[in-house]
Amino acid sequence: MRVDVWNLQGQKVDTVELQPAVFEAPIKPDLIHQALVRQQANARLGTHQTKTRANVSGGGRKPWRQKGTGRARQGSTRAPQWVGGGRVHTPHPRSHALRMPRKMRQAALRSALSAKAAESRIVVLDELRLEQPKTKEMAVALGRLVGGDTALILLAAADEMVEKSVRNLARAKIVRAAYLNVRDLVGYDRVVLPLPALEQVHQMLAPAGDAA
């Protein structure tokens, strides 16, 4: 698949081949969903905690004798039915982490990228470089490239000027190509790929034997 290469002024300057193994892979919504659920689950802290009757204070003695009072028998004022008592069937710290083999995660990324490519939502740039942080300049450039759509911008390496220029834009996000993930691919309308980041994506996601 050949796509146009643009500059920050919104001008077409070249074309480039997108590797079919990465950008024309089978689109598997169920695999993308599984990878998304895994990523969201692994982001959960799992630190919710409530006190059971073993953790609350007080309740050492039986509130009244077992028989003869006419009232229901009670063993402790810390039982769940008492005000101030412990809780039952409530959250406790645990891990929500889900496992997914690396090859399946890579296949999910290829599926998500292929879905974007099939809808012509991949924007390739010749380069993305600024001399100094300019949020307004970046907003104008993105307006030329993606219009009113949201944009996920991939960088091959850290670039402080570009990152500072994007971080205050509500409709754009920067991610290093090495940290490409399904949640961001699904969450943004278009993927903006400077040529160095595109090359890194090719190397990272091409199946064995197709990396050339």
KOLMAR-301444 format. One line per field, with one value per residue: x, y, z of N, C-alpha, C in turn; residue number from 1. Coordinates in steps of 0.001 Angstrom, whole numbers, padded with zeros to 6 digits. Layout:
% KOLMAR-301444
n_X [X,...];
n_Y [Y,...];
n_Z [Z,...];
ca_X [X,...];
ca_Y [Y,...];
ca_Z [Z,...];
c_X [X,...];
c_Y [Y,...];
c_Z [Z,...];
k [NUM,...];
//
This chain:
% KOLMAR-301444
n_X [000846,000713,001155,000608,003184,003488,004282,004769,003434,001265,001610,001975,004783,005998,005771,005222,005843,003728,004270,002769,002526,002214,000389,-001650,-002715,-004812,-007885,-008915,-011372,-012076,-009620,-008384,-010108,-009619,-006945,-007283,-008929,-007178,-005122,-006478,-007255,-004773,-003994,-005396,-005291,-006092,-006318,-008421,-009952,-011668,-012858,-013161,-015002,-012927,-011138,-012181,-012537,-013254,-016061,-015480,-016809,-019731,-022811,-025222,-026701,-027136,-029693,-033085,-033594,-035357,-034595,-032914,-030204,-026871,-023444,-021381,-020720,-019456,-020292,-021590,-024265,-024477,-024290,-021294,-020079,-018139,-017581,-018969,-018236,-016948,-014627,-011160,-007584,-006156,-004718,-005518,-004445,-004100,-003002,-001374,-000091,002957,003061,000379,-000328,001162,-000063,-002584,-001967,-001156,-003589,-005154,-003736,-004008,-006729,-006963,-005447,-006992,-009123,-008006,-006708,-004140,-001520,001334,004357,007071,009010,009010,009621,010567,011878,011565,009348,006059,002901,000696,001595,001884,-000785,-001965,-000620,-001484,-004161,-004097,-003308,-004984,-007457,-010422,-010184,-009160,-005762,-003183,000132,003100,006422,009809,011867,012693,011617,011840,010925,008791,007142,006466,005040,002753,001513,-000424,-002573,-005821,-006881,-004920,-002198,001008,003048,005743,007019,007885,006274,003771,000302,-002795,-005000,-004587,-004505,-007109,-008468,-008022,-008655,-006949,-003662,-000571,002421,005699,008421,010747,009507,007662,009360,010364,008058,007544,009804,009331,006878,006682,006184,008309,010713,009494,010542,012199];
n_Y [-001190,002093,005349,008888,011245,013885,017340,019669,021897,020994,020064,017815,015791,013450,009857,006807,003377,001362,-001330,-004329,-006480,-005286,-003151,-004107,-006285,-009050,-007918,-008148,-007807,-009016,-009745,-007282,-006198,-007918,-007299,-004633,-004810,-006200,-004271,-002184,-003510,-004100,-001600,-001004,-000329,-001866,-001435,-001088,-001243,-002594,-002852,-005847,-007778,-008634,-006599,-004169,-002040,-002815,-004676,-006902,-008360,-010330,-008829,-009194,-011745,-015141,-016367,-015705,-012952,-012158,-011020,-011221,-013518,-012427,-012211,-010390,-006897,-006072,-007426,-007706,-006704,-004720,-001225,000314,-002060,-004758,-005215,-007255,-009333,-007365,-005107,-006033,-005671,-006677,-008146,-007118,-007911,-009147,-011729,-011926,-013370,-012251,-012354,-012327,-009810,-008213,-008919,-007840,-005103,-004842,-005421,-003247,-001076,-001749,-001479,001299,002084,001018,002707,005001,006561,006966,009159,010230,011851,013822,014856,015727,018386,021013,024260,025517,025258,025508,025773,026847,026874,024124,023328,024562,023234,020584,020982,021383,018851,016841,017947,018399,016126,013902,013237,010859,011016,009622,009198,008555,008914,010709,014076,017079,019640,019183,017593,019318,021154,019806,018847,020442,020388,019440,017597,015968,013653,012556,009740,007558,005559,003050,002487,002062,001369,-000451,000832,003625,003679,002914,004965,007399,009344,009590,008500,009904,009728,010357,009778,008447,007275,005635,003770,002572,001384,-000464,-002171,-003080,-004435,-006071,-009381,-012240,-012718,-010970,-008495,-007023];
n_Z [000000,-001005,000250,000562,001386,003594,004393,007165,006326,005042,002477,-000227,-000563,-001298,-001806,000024,000789,002642,004722,003778,005583,008015,007765,006223,007376,008495,009809,013000,015056,017536,018627,018896,020789,022956,023539,024266,026547,028220,028509,029815,032141,033283,033979,036226,039682,041866,044641,046380,049554,052309,055697,057475,059934,061443,061425,062374,065265,068761,070159,071768,073732,074337,073527,074974,077074,075940,076039,077128,077048,075115,072857,069642,069316,069756,068947,068806,068720,066520,064329,060952,060794,062649,063440,062607,062418,060842,057271,054652,051793,050206,048471,048354,048430,045349,042417,039152,036836,033513,031327,028144,025279,023693,020874,020214,021166,019421,017019,017478,017470,014795,013565,014433,013320,010631,010318,010592,008354,006288,006324,005456,007391,008184,008487,006993,007659,006326,008063,011536,013197,015337,016036,018441,021304,020225,020605,019243,016597,016150,016449,014237,012173,012572,012074,009321,008503,009635,009906,011714,013202,015889,016885,017013,017618,016628,017696,016877,018651,021688,021703,022787,022058,020269,021868,023981,022515,021848,024133,025386,023733,023363,021607,020640,020971,022024,021513,022069,019465,020197,022340,021379,021522,021856,023053,022659,019856,019225,020443,019137,016185,013906,012882,013131,011488,011423,009121,010357,012619,011357,010132,012424,013461,011439,011762,014328,014317,012107,011050,011711,009213,007485,007927,006345];
ca_X [000000,001462,000425,001298,003993,003177,005097,003947,002643,000135,001921,002441,006179,006507,004936,005977,005174,003430,004463,001493,002484,001856,-000739,-002709,-002922,-006226,-008464,-009586,-011924,-012056,-008256,-008183,-010856,-008915,-005764,-007745,-009375,-005966,-004414,-007260,-007204,-003443,-003846,-006130,-004404,-006539,-005980,-009617,-009901,-012672,-012567,-014062,-015217,-011647,-010300,-012748,-012227,-014350,-016796,-014808,-017685,-021083,-023589,-026132,-026644,-027677,-031118,-033863,-033829,-036389,-033970,-032140,-028871,-025789,-022154,-020434,-021224,-018706,-020886,-021976,-025576,-024403,-023665,-019892,-019550,-017341,-018287,-018792,-018299,-016543,-013319,-009887,-006494,-005847,-004235,-006465,-003629,-004404,-001853,-001628,001201,003500,002684,-001018,-000351,001638,-001113,-003637,-001494,-001228,-005003,-005612,-003112,-004604,-008061,-006753,-004989,-008106,-010008,-007166,-006505,-002712,-000911,002790,005075,008481,009682,008277,010685,010347,013054,011209,007959,005050,001630,-000168,002124,001539,-002231,-002239,-000115,-002390,-005391,-003882,-003082,-006073,-008713,-010961,-010057,-008138,-004545,-002153,001400,004157,007788,010818,012707,012251,011802,011259,010226,007522,006310,005918,004091,001531,000902,-001571,-003631,-006779,-007260,-003731,-001359,002269,003495,006907,006632,008174,005205,002492,-000627,-004121,-005933,-004416,-004894,-008569,-009033,-007794,-009164,-005880,-002314,000411,003670,006898,009098,011534,008599,007107,010377,010443,006861,007784,010755,008806,005670,006744,006430,009628,010839,008930,011049,013011];
ca_Y [000000,003341,006508,010166,011804,015313,018148,020383,022923,020346,019854,016477,015869,012154,008725,005771,002081,000787,-002778,-005064,-007354,-004479,-002245,-004803,-007553,-009335,-007100,-009053,-006992,-009714,-009692,-005894,-006044,-008638,-006510,-003425,-005200,-006505,-003036,-001462,-004271,-003966,-000237,-000890,-000462,-002950,-001108,-000877,-002031,-002348,-003600,-006915,-007788,-008899,-005398,-003023,-002051,-003078,-005924,-008021,-009162,-010587,-007679,-009668,-013185,-015889,-016677,-015096,-011517,-011914,-010456,-012176,-013765,-011660,-012608,-009284,-005652,-005837,-008208,-006811,-006069,-003634,000033,000284,-003413,-005039,-005386,-008580,-009382,-006066,-005205,-006137,-005536,-007818,-007796,-007310,-008113,-010230,-012087,-012107,-013614,-011120,-012448,-011898,-008354,-007628,-009120,-006868,-003808,-004882,-005335,-001870,-000232,-002092,-000861,002723,002225,000715,003876,006154,007379,007036,010361,010100,013121,013697,015040,016509,019038,022424,024894,025835,024854,026418,025063,027380,026397,022714,023228,024925,022155,019443,021342,021134,017431,015953,018672,018428,014819,013746,012703,010181,011296,008700,009687,007508,009200,011877,015385,017969,020751,018698,017106,020487,021831,019015,018373,021259,020248,018457,016619,015289,013000,012023,008473,006991,004420,001818,002285,002018,000484,-000562,001819,004894,003514,002902,006190,008591,009172,009436,008235,010721,008972,010808,008642,007617,006474,004597,002730,001851,000545,-001588,-003095,-003606,-005244,-007001,-010768,-012789,-013006,-009871,-007235,-006300];
ca_Z [000000,-001060,000758,000368,002467,003701,005306,008159,005648,004400,001068,-000574,-000993,-001756,-001420,000730,000843,003951,004635,003864,006752,009182,007519,005488,008076,008768,010880,013935,016152,018822,019143,019335,022038,024017,023907,024943,027890,028984,028849,030813,033397,033861,034495,037491,040833,042736,046026,047194,050785,053347,056921,057871,061393,062090,061373,063081,066700,069683,069995,072416,074572,073849,074002,076011,077225,074807,076172,078179,076905,074109,071648,068839,069850,069136,069485,068816,068129,065279,063256,059854,060918,063617,063010,062970,062273,059653,056011,054040,050324,049695,047814,049065,047441,044489,041089,038051,035638,032580,030500,026713,024646,022938,019462,020108,021323,018166,016019,017762,016968,013335,013198,014657,012292,009339,010286,010309,006973,005393,006319,005060,008584,008461,007910,007045,007527,005986,009346,012542,013950,015645,016634,019818,021565,019692,020606,018186,015323,016032,016248,012840,011318,012694,011373,007882,008225,010070,010034,013076,013844,016922,016282,017802,016948,017045,017535,016960,019816,022452,021078,023791,021423,019741,022970,024679,021633,021693,025371,025782,022740,023886,020584,020127,021973,021517,022090,021398,018631,020939,023316,020681,022227,021250,023611,021969,018453,019160,021016,018303,014826,012921,013366,012414,011530,010725,008482,011290,013448,010483,009999,013692,013535,010533,012368,015581,014156,010974,011476,011373,007786,006694,008471,005358];
c_X [000887,000574,001266,002102,003800,004231,004175,003116,001442,000344,002414,003852,006697,005438,005832,005144,004959,003519,003126,001392,002023,000565,-001832,-002926,-004420,-006728,-009322,-010115,-011870,-010667,-007924,-008887,-010145,-007692,-006162,-008176,-008171,-005261,-005154,-007209,-005847,-003189,-004563,-005188,-004806,-006254,-007208,-009575,-011037,-012333,-013629,-014231,-013921,-010793,-010854,-012486,-013475,-014934,-016191,-015733,-019051,-022004,-024659,-026121,-027442,-029186,-031775,-034142,-034963,-035835,-033191,-030745,-027828,-024472,-021179,-021084,-020448,-019221,-021447,-023311,-025585,-023804,-022222,-019267,-018728,-018212,-018030,-018919,-017969,-015109,-012150,-008768,-006249,-005350,-005311,-005750,-004097,-003176,-002289,-000281,001647,003087,001224,-001130,000114,000595,-002264,-003238,-001551,-002668,-005517,-005025,-003719,-006004,-007958,-006365,-006129,-009072,-009265,-006967,-005054,-002147,000592,003424,006512,009348,008803,009313,010346,011600,012827,009755,006967,003725,000733,000286,001778,000047,-002605,-001799,-001036,-003722,-005269,-003870,-004289,-007413,-009176,-010842,-009036,-006942,-003644,-000847,002461,005518,008756,011677,012172,012559,011085,010444,008849,006591,005692,004874,002758,000791,-000280,-002703,-004563,-007057,-006065,-002934,-000105,002619,004755,006473,006854,007080,003824,001575,-002013,-005073,-005818,-004813,-006405,-009149,-008864,-008176,-008059,-004540,-001340,001783,004763,007657,009966,010654,007971,008093,010482,009243,007013,008696,010168,007693,005699,006980,007799,009658,010282,009487,011848,012220];
c_Y [001248,004482,007749,010533,013310,016021,018913,021498,022327,020094,018429,016573,014549,011100,007689,004499,001665,-000729,-003510,-005932,-006620,-003712,-002855,-006187,-007809,-008516,-008004,-008260,-007685,-009685,-008292,-005674,-006731,-007862,-005247,-003729,-005505,-005230,-002250,-002180,-004091,-002564,-000050,-001141,-001622,-002699,-000838,-001791,-001623,-003227,-004666,-006864,-008090,-007640,-004219,-003162,-002378,-004469,-007123,-008918,-009322,-009489,-008033,-011201,-013877,-016043,-015805,-013620,-011212,-011328,-011522,-012324,-012981,-012071,-011464,-008058,-005292,-006684,-007267,-006100,-004915,-002382,000046,-001094,-003578,-005223,-006790,-008452,-008029,-006131,-005306,-006075,-006829,-007302,-008085,-007692,-009328,-010488,-012269,-012312,-012449,-011167,-012032,-010390,-007661,-007778,-008143,-005480,-003766,-004768,-003904,-000923,-000499,-001506,000632,002924,001983,001886,005154,007123,007359,008254,010266,011459,012870,013887,015883,017120,020517,022989,025235,025439,025904,025663,025538,026890,024927,022524,023546,023806,020942,019724,021102,019643,016555,016658,018728,017110,014863,013003,012056,010317,010360,009301,008522,007673,010442,013156,016407,019087,020321,018277,018268,021200,021107,018815,019211,021225,019112,017332,015904,014695,012463,010740,008054,005744,003098,001489,002321,000998,000582,000510,003157,004794,003558,004257,007440,008298,008855,009184,009018,010091,009700,009587,007823,006740,005354,003451,001904,000924,-000674,-002628,-003805,-004644,-006210,-008422,-011235,-013185,-011929,-008530,-006445,-005185];
c_Z [000000,-000567,000532,001609,002446,004535,006239,007548,004911,002925,000866,-001129,-001551,-001506,-000739,000765,002298,003829,004766,005109,008001,008963,006641,006088,008244,009961,011761,015130,017516,019446,019646,020669,023196,024488,024662,026372,028776,029426,029927,032165,034071,034405,035831,038658,041740,044201,046896,048416,051704,054550,057166,059393,062147,062196,062155,064582,067523,069496,070686,073208,073913,074384,075038,076026,076123,074893,077229,078022,075944,072825,070885,069428,069056,069786,069603,068206,066865,064125,062185,060035,061920,062969,063502,062853,061001,058421,055474,052522,049688,049176,048782,048028,046667,043151,040047,036758,034834,031715,029049,026037,023763,021469,019247,020261,020043,017061,016225,017270,015450,012855,013330,013621,010919,009207,009992,008849,005991,005284,005951,006225,009066,007742,008101,006778,007096,007228,010254,013463,014128,016303,018097,020044,021089,019584,019471,016818,015107,015785,014804,011901,011375,012020,009874,007574,008544,010186,011481,013811,014979,016318,017327,017027,017508,016742,017679,018201,020512,021684,021955,023158,020921,020874,023744,023836,021549,023011,025848,024760,023164,022897,019967,021283,021303,022275,021346,020633,019363,021950,022666,021343,021626,021762,022905,020504,018295,019551,020172,016864,013827,013606,012495,012610,010752,010187,009443,012180,012628,010326,011269,013863,012629,011174,013588,015350,012985,011483,011036,009903,006892,007102,007463,004731];
k [1,2,3,4,5,6,7,8,9,10,11,12,13,14,15,16,17,18,19,20,21,22,23,24,25,26,27,28,29,30,31,32,33,34,35,36,37,38,39,40,41,42,43,44,45,46,47,48,49,50,51,52,53,54,55,56,57,58,59,60,61,62,63,64,65,66,67,68,69,70,71,72,73,74,75,76,77,78,79,80,81,82,83,84,85,86,87,88,89,90,91,92,93,94,95,96,97,98,99,100,101,102,103,104,105,106,107,108,109,110,111,112,113,114,115,116,117,118,119,120,121,122,123,124,125,126,127,128,129,130,131,132,133,134,135,136,137,138,139,140,141,142,143,144,145,146,147,148,149,150,151,152,153,154,155,156,157,158,159,160,161,162,163,164,165,166,167,168,169,170,171,172,173,174,175,176,177,178,179,180,181,182,183,184,185,186,187,188,189,190,191,192,193,194,195,196,197,198,199,200,201,202,203,204,205,206,207,208,209,210,211,212];
//
